[in-house]
Amino acid sequence: MLIGAGIVAVPGDPRSLHAPLWVVLAAGLAFFLAGCAALMQTLGRAGESGELPPDSPRWLLTVQYLAGIALFASFALIGSWAALSDGPIRLSRGFSMPAIATDSSTGRIAFGIGAMIAWVCMLAYAVTGWRKLTGHDKA
């Protein structure tokens, strides 16, 4: 995250990065926010579903809501960049699937589908979270 924000220099050769700094920032932010979310759930005594109790402080519910939106946005931005960026993308597989080719087109389609899912999830989370925060939840 600090490298992506330009606070810390890129270790080694800056040309070794295969993505713009804002993508590196989004990836670091995703990890940071996931850790913050786990900490908030622990400190806020979240239930098995991850929901904070209704009597939690308003600021904690708001921070959890904003962190969730930012987390989904980070995933969506990374996937969108991979799907829409210029030039070839390098892909590798962690397991053997001979029936699926791993060329740039296949990778862009996969990242594009993932990005669309992340954008839809972000919007759904934003709407349901806003309803809960404003007391318009009909549950």
C-alpha positions in Angstrom: 0.0 0.0 0.0 2.8 2.4 0.8 4.6 1.6 -2.5 1.4 2.2 -4.4 0.9 5.6 -2.6 4.4 6.6 -3.5 5.5 6.8 0.2 8.0 4.0 -0.1 10.2 3.4 -3.1 9.7 0.3 -5.3 12.2 -2.3 -4.1 14.8 -3.1 -6.8 13.9 -1.9 -10.3 10.7 0.1 -10.7 10.3 -1.5 -14.1 9.7 -4.8 -12.3 6.1 -3.7 -11.5 3.6 -5.1 -14.0 0.8 -2.8 -13.0 0.4 1.0 -12.4 1.0 2.2 -8.8 -2.8 2.8 -8.3 -3.4 -0.9 -8.8 -0.6 -1.8 -6.3 -2.3 0.7 -3.9 -5.7 -1.0 -4.5 -4.2 -4.5 -3.8 -2.5 -3.3 -0.6 -5.7 -1.5 0.5 -7.7 -4.7 0.0 -5.4 -6.6 2.3 -5.3 -3.8 4.9 -9.1 -3.4 4.9 -9.6 -7.2 5.2 -7.4 -7.1 8.3 -9.3 -4.1 9.7 -12.6 -5.8 9.1 -11.5 -8.9 11.0 -10.3 -6.6 13.9 -13.6 -4.7 13.9 -15.6 -7.9 14.0 -13.5 -9.2 16.9 -13.6 -6.0 18.9 -17.3 -5.5 18.1 -18.2 -9.0 19.1 -19.7 -10.0 15.8 -22.0 -13.0 15.6 -21.4 -16.1 13.5 -22.7 -14.4 10.4 -20.2 -11.5 10.8 -22.9 -9.0 11.7 -22.1 -6.6 14.5 -24.7 -6.5 17.3 -27.5 -3.9 16.9 -26.3 -2.1 20.0 -22.8 -1.6 18.6 -21.6 2.0 18.5 -22.8 3.9 15.5 -19.2 4.9 14.5 -18.2 1.2 14.4 -21.2 0.3 12.2 -20.3 3.2 9.9 -16.6 2.3 9.7 -17.5 -1.3 8.9 -19.9 -0.2 6.2 -17.3 2.2 4.6 -14.6 -0.4 4.8 -16.8 -3.0 3.1 -17.5 -0.6 0.2 -13.8 0.2 -0.2 -12.9 -3.5 0.0 -15.3 -4.4 -2.8 -14.2 -1.3 -4.8 -10.6 -2.4 -4.5 -11.3 -5.9 -5.9 -13.5 -4.4 -8.7 -10.8 -1.8 -9.7 -8.1 -4.5 -9.9 -10.3 -6.8 -12.0 -11.4 -3.9 -14.2 -7.8 -2.9 -14.8 -6.8 -6.4 -15.7 -9.7 -6.7 -18.1 -9.4 -3.3 -19.7 -5.7 -2.5 -19.7 -3.6 -2.1 -22.8 -1.0 -4.6 -23.8 -0.6 -8.3 -22.9 -1.2 -9.7 -19.5 0.8 -12.5 -18.0 -1.2 -15.3 -16.6 -0.3 -18.5 -14.7 -2.3 -21.4 -13.4 -1.9 -22.8 -9.9 -3.2 -26.2 -11.1 -3.5 -28.1 -14.3 -6.5 -27.6 -16.5 -5.6 -28.6 -20.0 -9.1 -27.8 -21.4 -8.8 -24.1 -20.7 -6.2 -21.9 -22.4 -4.5 -19.2 -20.4 -4.1 -16.5 -23.1 -4.7 -12.8 -22.7 -8.2 -13.0 -24.1 -9.3 -15.7 -21.7 -7.7 -13.9 -18.8 -9.3 -10.6 -19.7 -12.7 -12.2 -20.0 -12.3 -14.0 -16.6 -11.1 -10.8 -14.9 -13.9 -8.8 -16.6 -16.5 -11.3 -15.2 -14.9 -11.1 -11.8 -14.9 -7.3 -11.9 -18.6 -7.2 -12.9 -19.4 -9.5 -10.0 -17.3 -7.3 -7.6 -19.1 -4.1 -8.8 -22.5 -5.7 -8.3 -21.5 -6.9 -4.9 -20.3 -3.5 -3.9 -23.5 -1.8 -5.0 -25.6 -4.4 -3.2 -23.5 -4.1 0.0 -23.8 -0.3 -0.3 -27.5 -0.3 -0.6 -28.2 -2.9 2.1 -25.7 -1.2 4.4 -27.2 2.2 3.9 -30.6 0.8 4.7 -29.4 -0.7 7.9 -27.5 2.5 8.9 -30.5 4.8 8.2 -33.1 2.4 9.8 -34.8 1.6 6.6 -34.1 -2.1 6.8 -37.3 -4.0 6.4 -35.8 -7.3 7.8 
